[in-house]
Amino acid sequence: MASAPKATLPVLYKDLIPLNSNDHGDWNARSVDKAPWVASQHAIPLTVEEFPSAQRSFPIVFSSGENSVPLALMGLNEGVNVFFDDDGSLRDEVAPYIPAYIRRYPFLLAKLDPNSDNLSLCFDPSSELVGKFDDGEALFGEDKQPTEHTKGLLQFCEKFEEAGSRTQLFMKELEDHDLLMDGEIAINRADNPDQPYIYRGFRMVNQDKLRELRGDQLRKWNENGLLPLIFAHLFSLDLMRMIFARQVELGKGPQGTAPN
């Protein structure tokens, strides 16, 4: 099932502490070529800006239940990711699009004071990517001011938050026009063509209702770029067959239910 991230901590994050020069003045941030924290994640949040690039690599679906969010589907079962090995290495020589949510980790902007709208740059201390290392990029200079590297991290996280706000507006438009429905995709099995694999537990755009929308609404969405995002989502759904095939190839064939 494609579930929304838990309300306590975002997916991937096990803990969060604010970055500050008093406690982390001599700490560095590491860059790595492996992401083991992603290997067991089958769905990663996306922002709408990423749809054009992500649709070439993953099915784009929406989480089930209330407050749906867009997700890049990397596997059809919990704990299965067909793009990353168990050690976090990419399986393909030609890398797929890497969602900004993954690239942002272990940093993010978080509200420390519930009575304030101010956001602070925080990180996951369990990631082993930030610490008192000999290697990596310094987070603060000798003057205890943020380095250019830290300023770049902050800017990336700020842009991600801005994209998240635009994504929320996109989702509100879909909800306000009642365009989301419970999804179901049937995938024919080579070994059992009479009993296709059925994937459920996600939401998708209802194409029948989309066709029923007034022309002026469709023109508005076409002008503001929302309509191409909807089509990027719909076109990407066929990639579920690719995900299914890769899971079978890896010996992690999806466990689904066939219709009676």
C-alpha positions as a Markdown table, in Angstrom:
| # | Residue | x | y | z |
|---|---|---|---|---|
| 1 | Met | 0.0 | 0.0 | 0.0 |
| 2 | Ala | 1.2 | 3.5 | -0.8 |
| 3 | Ser | 0.9 | 5.2 | 2.6 |
| 4 | Ala | 1.5 | 8.8 | 3.5 |
| 5 | Pro | 4.5 | 9.5 | 5.7 |
| 6 | Lys | 3.7 | 9.3 | 9.5 |
| 7 | Ala | 2.9 | 12.5 | 11.3 |
| 8 | Thr | 5.6 | 12.1 | 13.9 |
| 9 | Leu | 8.7 | 12.1 | 11.7 |
| 10 | Pro | 8.9 | 12.2 | 7.9 |
| 11 | Val | 9.8 | 9.0 | 6.1 |
| 12 | Leu | 13.6 | 8.2 | 6.3 |
| 13 | Tyr | 14.1 | 10.3 | 9.4 |
| 14 | Lys | 14.7 | 8.5 | 12.7 |
| 15 | Asp | 15.5 | 11.6 | 14.7 |
| 16 | Leu | 15.9 | 15.4 | 14.3 |
| 17 | Ile | 18.1 | 17.9 | 16.0 |
| 18 | Pro | 18.6 | 21.6 | 15.0 |
| 19 | Leu | 22.0 | 22.5 | 13.5 |
| 20 | Asn | 23.8 | 25.2 | 15.4 |
| 21 | Ser | 27.3 | 26.5 | 15.7 |
| 22 | Asn | 27.6 | 26.0 | 19.5 |
| 23 | Asp | 27.2 | 22.2 | 19.3 |
| 24 | His | 28.3 | 21.6 | 15.7 |
| 25 | Gly | 30.9 | 24.2 | 15.1 |
| 26 | Asp | 33.6 | 21.7 | 14.1 |
| 27 | Trp | 31.3 | 19.2 | 12.4 |
| 28 | Asn | 31.4 | 18.2 | 8.7 |
| 29 | Ala | 28.8 | 16.8 | 6.3 |
| 30 | Arg | 29.7 | 13.8 | 4.2 |
| 31 | Ser | 28.8 | 13.1 | 0.6 |
| 32 | Val | 28.2 | 9.5 | -0.3 |
| 33 | Asp | 27.6 | 7.4 | -3.4 |
| 34 | Lys | 25.3 | 4.9 | -1.6 |
| 35 | Ala | 22.0 | 5.4 | 0.1 |
| 36 | Pro | 21.2 | 2.4 | 2.3 |
| 37 | Trp | 18.4 | 4.3 | 4.1 |
| 38 | Val | 16.5 | 4.2 | 0.8 |
| 39 | Ala | 17.0 | 0.5 | 0.0 |
| 40 | Ser | 13.9 | -0.6 | 1.9 |
| 41 | Gln | 11.6 | 2.3 | 0.9 |
| 42 | His | 9.1 | 1.4 | -1.8 |
| 43 | Ala | 7.5 | 4.9 | -2.1 |
| 44 | Ile | 9.2 | 8.3 | -1.8 |
| 45 | Pro | 7.4 | 11.7 | -1.7 |
| 46 | Leu | 7.5 | 13.9 | -4.8 |
| 47 | Thr | 6.9 | 17.6 | -5.4 |
| 48 | Val | 5.0 | 18.7 | -8.5 |
| 49 | Glu | 8.2 | 20.3 | -10.0 |
| 50 | Glu | 9.6 | 16.8 | -10.2 |
| 51 | Phe | 6.8 | 15.2 | -12.2 |
| 52 | Pro | 8.3 | 15.8 | -15.7 |
| 53 | Ser | 11.6 | 14.1 | -14.7 |
| 54 | Ala | 10.2 | 11.5 | -12.4 |
| 55 | Gln | 7.6 | 10.2 | -14.8 |
| 56 | Arg | 10.4 | 8.7 | -17.0 |
| 57 | Ser | 11.6 | 6.5 | -14.1 |
| 58 | Phe | 8.7 | 5.8 | -11.8 |
| 59 | Pro | 5.0 | 5.5 | -11.6 |
| 60 | Ile | 3.7 | 8.6 | -9.9 |
| 61 | Val | 0.7 | 7.8 | -7.6 |
| 62 | Phe | -1.0 | 9.4 | -4.6 |
| 63 | Ser | -1.0 | 8.0 | -1.1 |
| 64 | Ser | -4.2 | 6.4 | 0.2 |
| 65 | Gly | -6.4 | 8.0 | 2.8 |
| 66 | Glu | -6.8 | 11.6 | 3.7 |
| 67 | Asn | -4.2 | 14.3 | 2.9 |
| 68 | Ser | -2.9 | 12.5 | -0.1 |
| 69 | Val | 0.6 | 13.3 | -1.3 |
| 70 | Pro | 2.4 | 12.4 | -4.6 |
| 71 | Leu | 4.7 | 9.4 | -4.4 |
| 72 | Ala | 7.4 | 8.0 | -6.6 |
| 73 | Leu | 6.7 | 4.2 | -6.6 |
| 74 | Met | 10.0 | 2.2 | -6.4 |
| 75 | Gly | 8.4 | -1.1 | -5.6 |
| 76 | Leu | 5.0 | -2.7 | -5.3 |
| 77 | Asn | 5.4 | -4.1 | -1.8 |
| 78 | Glu | 6.5 | -2.6 | 1.5 |
| 79 | Gly | 10.3 | -3.0 | 1.9 |
| 80 | Val | 11.0 | -3.6 | -1.8 |
| 81 | Asn | 13.0 | -1.1 | -3.9 |
| 82 | Val | 13.9 | -2.3 | -7.4 |
| 83 | Phe | 16.3 | 0.6 | -8.0 |
| 84 | Phe | 18.6 | 0.3 | -5.0 |
| 85 | Asp | 20.6 | -2.7 | -3.7 |
| 86 | Asp | 20.5 | -3.5 | 0.0 |
| 87 | Asp | 23.7 | -1.6 | 0.5 |
| 88 | Gly | 22.1 | 1.5 | -1.1 |
| 89 | Ser | 23.9 | 1.2 | -4.5 |
| 90 | Leu | 22.0 | 2.0 | -7.6 |
| 91 | Arg | 21.3 | -1.2 | -9.6 |
| 92 | Asp | 21.4 | 0.5 | -13.0 |
| 93 | Glu | 24.3 | 1.9 | -14.9 |
| 94 | Val | 22.0 | 4.6 | -16.1 |
| 95 | Ala | 20.7 | 6.2 | -12.9 |
| 96 | Pro | 17.0 | 6.9 | -12.6 |
| 97 | Tyr | 15.8 | 10.3 | -11.5 |
| 98 | Ile | 16.6 | 10.7 | -7.8 |
| 99 | Pro | 13.8 | 12.5 | -6.0 |
| 100 | Ala | 14.7 | 15.7 | -4.1 |
| 101 | Tyr | 13.4 | 14.1 | -0.9 |
| 102 | Ile | 16.2 | 11.6 | -1.1 |
| 103 | Arg | 18.8 | 14.2 | -2.0 |
| 104 | Arg | 17.7 | 16.4 | 0.9 |
| 105 | Tyr | 18.4 | 13.7 | 3.5 |
| 106 | Pro | 19.6 | 14.0 | 6.3 |
| 107 | Phe | 18.7 | 17.7 | 6.4 |
| 108 | Leu | 15.3 | 19.4 | 6.5 |
| 109 | Leu | 13.6 | 22.6 | 7.7 |
| 110 | Ala | 11.5 | 22.1 | 10.8 |
| 111 | Lys | 9.4 | 24.3 | 13.1 |
| 112 | Leu | 10.9 | 24.2 | 16.5 |
| 113 | Asp | 8.4 | 26.5 | 18.2 |
| 114 | Pro | 4.8 | 25.7 | 17.7 |
| 115 | Asn | 3.9 | 29.3 | 18.3 |
| 116 | Ser | 6.2 | 30.5 | 15.5 |
| 117 | Asp | 6.2 | 30.0 | 11.7 |
| 118 | Asn | 10.0 | 30.2 | 11.7 |
| 119 | Leu | 11.8 | 27.1 | 10.3 |
| 120 | Ser | 15.2 | 25.9 | 11.4 |
| 121 | Leu | 17.7 | 23.7 | 9.5 |
| 122 | Cys | 17.8 | 20.3 | 11.2 |
| 123 | Phe | 19.4 | 17.0 | 10.5 |
| 124 | Asp | 19.0 | 13.3 | 11.4 |
| 125 | Pro | 21.9 | 12.4 | 13.8 |
| 126 | Ser | 21.4 | 8.7 | 13.2 |
| 127 | Ser | 22.4 | 9.1 | 9.5 |
| 128 | Glu | 26.1 | 9.0 | 10.1 |
| 129 | Leu | 26.4 | 11.7 | 7.4 |
| 130 | Val | 26.9 | 14.6 | 9.8 |
| 131 | Gly | 29.5 | 14.6 | 12.6 |
| 132 | Lys | 33.0 | 15.3 | 13.8 |
| 133 | Phe | 34.7 | 13.7 | 10.9 |
| 134 | Asp | 38.1 | 14.3 | 9.3 |
| 135 | Asp | 36.5 | 14.1 | 5.9 |
| 136 | Gly | 33.5 | 15.9 | 4.4 |
| 137 | Glu | 32.5 | 19.6 | 4.0 |
| 138 | Ala | 32.8 | 21.9 | 7.0 |
| 139 | Leu | 29.4 | 23.2 | 8.2 |
| 140 | Phe | 30.8 | 26.3 | 10.0 |
| 141 | Gly | 33.9 | 28.4 | 9.6 |
| 142 | Glu | 36.3 | 29.5 | 12.3 |
| 143 | Asp | 34.1 | 32.5 | 12.8 |
| 144 | Lys | 31.2 | 30.1 | 13.7 |
| 145 | Gln | 29.3 | 31.4 | 10.6 |
| 146 | Pro | 27.7 | 29.0 | 8.2 |
| 147 | Thr | 30.0 | 28.0 | 5.3 |
| 148 | Glu | 29.0 | 28.2 | 1.7 |
| 149 | His | 28.2 | 24.5 | 1.8 |
| 150 | Thr | 25.7 | 25.0 | 4.7 |
| 151 | Lys | 24.2 | 28.0 | 2.9 |
| 152 | Gly | 23.7 | 25.7 | -0.1 |
| 153 | Leu | 22.0 | 23.1 | 2.1 |
| 154 | Leu | 19.7 | 25.7 | 3.5 |
| 155 | Gln | 18.8 | 27.0 | 0.1 |
| 156 | Phe | 18.1 | 23.5 | -1.2 |
| 157 | Cys | 15.8 | 22.9 | 1.8 |
| 158 | Glu | 14.1 | 26.2 | 1.3 |
| 159 | Lys | 13.3 | 25.5 | -2.3 |
| 160 | Phe | 12.0 | 22.1 | -1.3 |
| 161 | Glu | 9.6 | 23.7 | 1.2 |
| 162 | Glu | 8.4 | 26.1 | -1.5 |
| 163 | Ala | 7.9 | 23.2 | -3.9 |
| 164 | Gly | 6.0 | 21.4 | -1.1 |
| 165 | Ser | 3.6 | 24.4 | -0.8 |
| 166 | Arg | 2.9 | 24.4 | -4.5 |
| 167 | Thr | 2.3 | 20.6 | -4.3 |
| 168 | Gln | -0.3 | 21.1 | -1.6 |
| 169 | Leu | -2.1 | 23.6 | -3.9 |
| 170 | Phe | -2.0 | 21.1 | -6.7 |
| 171 | Met | -3.5 | 18.4 | -4.4 |
| 172 | Lys | -6.2 | 20.8 | -3.2 |
| 173 | Glu | -7.2 | 21.4 | -6.8 |
| 174 | Leu | -7.6 | 17.7 | -7.4 |
| 175 | Glu | -9.6 | 17.2 | -4.2 |
| 176 | Asp | -11.8 | 20.3 | -4.8 |
| 177 | His | -12.8 | 18.9 | -8.2 |
| 178 | Asp | -13.2 | 15.3 | -6.8 |
| 179 | Leu | -10.7 | 13.9 | -9.3 |
| 180 | Leu | -9.0 | 11.4 | -7.0 |
| 181 | Met | -10.2 | 7.8 | -6.8 |
| 182 | Asp | -8.9 | 4.6 | -5.3 |
| 183 | Gly | -6.5 | 3.1 | -7.8 |
| 184 | Glu | -6.3 | -0.4 | -9.3 |
| 185 | Ile | -3.9 | -1.7 | -11.9 |
| 186 | Ala | -4.1 | -5.1 | -13.4 |
| 187 | Ile | -0.8 | -6.6 | -14.6 |
| 188 | Asn | -0.8 | -9.8 | -16.7 |
| 189 | Arg | 1.6 | -12.5 | -15.5 |
| 190 | Ala | 3.6 | -14.5 | -18.1 |
| 191 | Asp | 3.4 | -17.6 | -16.0 |
| 192 | Asn | -0.4 | -17.3 | -15.2 |
| 193 | Pro | -2.1 | -15.1 | -17.8 |
| 194 | Asp | -5.6 | -16.0 | -16.6 |
| 195 | Gln | -4.9 | -14.5 | -13.1 |
| 196 | Pro | -3.4 | -11.0 | -13.4 |
| 197 | Tyr | -1.7 | -9.4 | -10.5 |
| 198 | Ile | -3.9 | -6.6 | -9.1 |
| 199 | Tyr | -2.1 | -3.7 | -7.4 |
| 200 | Arg | -4.3 | -1.5 | -5.1 |
| 201 | Gly | -3.8 | 0.7 | -2.0 |
| 202 | Phe | -3.1 | 4.0 | -3.8 |
| 203 | Arg | -5.1 | 6.9 | -5.4 |
| 204 | Met | -5.0 | 8.1 | -8.9 |
| 205 | Val | -6.8 | 10.7 | -11.1 |
| 206 | Asn | -10.2 | 9.5 | -12.3 |
| 207 | Gln | -10.0 | 10.0 | -16.1 |
| 208 | Asp | -13.8 | 9.8 | -16.6 |
| 209 | Lys | -14.2 | 12.8 | -14.3 |
| 210 | Leu | -11.3 | 14.6 | -15.9 |
| 211 | Arg | -13.0 | 14.3 | -19.3 |
| 212 | Glu | -16.2 | 15.8 | -17.8 |
| 213 | Leu | -14.6 | 19.0 | -16.6 |
| 214 | Arg | -15.7 | 22.2 | -18.2 |
| 215 | Gly | -13.6 | 23.6 | -21.0 |
| 216 | Asp | -12.8 | 26.8 | -19.2 |
| 217 | Gln | -11.4 | 24.9 | -16.2 |
| 218 | Leu | -9.3 | 22.7 | -18.5 |
| 219 | Arg | -8.0 | 25.8 | -20.3 |
| 220 | Lys | -7.1 | 27.4 | -16.9 |
| 221 | Trp | -5.2 | 24.3 | -15.8 |
| 222 | Asn | -3.4 | 24.1 | -19.1 |
| 223 | Glu | -2.3 | 27.8 | -18.8 |
| 224 | Asn | -1.1 | 27.4 | -15.2 |
| 225 | Gly | 0.7 | 24.1 | -15.9 |
| 226 | Leu | -1.6 | 21.9 | -13.8 |
| 227 | Leu | -3.0 | 19.9 | -16.7 |
| 228 | Pro | 0.5 | 18.7 | -17.9 |
| 229 | Leu | 1.2 | 17.5 | -14.3 |
| 230 | Ile | -2.0 | 15.4 | -14.3 |
| 231 | Phe | -1.0 | 13.8 | -17.6 |
| 232 | Ala | 2.5 | 13.1 | -16.4 |
| 233 | His | 0.9 | 11.2 | -13.5 |
| 234 | Leu | -1.4 | 9.2 | -15.8 |
| 235 | Phe | 1.3 | 8.4 | -18.4 |
| 236 | Ser | 3.6 | 7.2 | -15.7 |
| 237 | Leu | 1.2 | 4.5 | -14.4 |
| 238 | Asp | 2.2 | 2.1 | -17.1 |
| 239 | Leu | 5.6 | 1.9 | -15.5 |
| 240 | Met | 4.0 | -0.3 | -12.8 |
| 241 | Arg | 4.4 | -3.2 | -15.3 |
| 242 | Met | 8.2 | -2.4 | -15.4 |
| 243 | Ile | 8.3 | -2.4 | -11.5 |
| 244 | Phe | 6.4 | -5.7 | -11.5 |
| 245 | Ala | 8.8 | -7.3 | -14.0 |
| 246 | Arg | 11.9 | -6.1 | -12.1 |
| 247 | Gln | 10.6 | -7.5 | -8.8 |
| 248 | Val | 10.1 | -10.9 | -10.4 |
| 249 | Glu | 13.6 | -10.7 | -11.9 |
| 250 | Leu | 15.0 | -10.0 | -8.5 |
| 251 | Gly | 13.1 | -12.8 | -6.9 |
| 252 | Lys | 10.9 | -10.4 | -5.0 |
| 253 | Gly | 7.7 | -11.0 | -7.0 |
| 254 | Pro | 4.8 | -8.9 | -5.7 |
| 255 | Gln | 2.3 | -10.7 | -3.5 |
| 256 | Gly | -1.1 | -9.5 | -4.8 |
| 257 | Thr | -4.6 | -10.6 | -5.1 |
| 258 | Ala | -6.2 | -11.7 | -8.4 |
| 259 | Pro | -9.9 | -11.1 | -9.0 |
| 260 | Asn | -12.3 | -14.0 | -8.3 |
